Amino acid sequence: MAAAAVVAAGLPSGRGLPWNEDYPGNAAWLPGNDITGLALMADRVLDSHFPSDGWYWRSWVDEDDRAEAILVHERLRQALQDR
């Protein structure tokens, strides 16, 4: 998920993500200016590694923490898909 967040931060659609504002330049090491291929790959990886019925989502004990994780995940996926 962290790698996908770095890719999303390098996209125009991810510029407003909170972790991008906290750590400016975190995507500067990405190759070239066109990272749409990486965004597509990152989105697919998130989809396959964090399915909606997977262990990650069932592992949260605190409902507020789960809700926050879901929101962050959705914002990340949206930034990757809007590339």
Steps between C-alpha positions, in 0.01 A plus 500: 500500500790736571645451152159571345479818709835620364383434143169681566688797647681538167175533306309824446197331661707418809655839562243582771546180698601580859820296496610681185462836674686376809793365297546715189715343234443144618427390144795684342692175452230350274622446143407774258188708507260238367427255778155396378625146445617485861164639614314227315728236649469646852120501471501135391732405786273671754203320353666158521672543838223681686172343382188632675449168681870447579686459827619860508150640534392234749809553716403844633376488861396862534216602268620861479845383389340268245289786364807722470695223321213450256484874428876521437485193276210644299676836454814322389312282251314805365826691444649200318192454282462870413861522379 
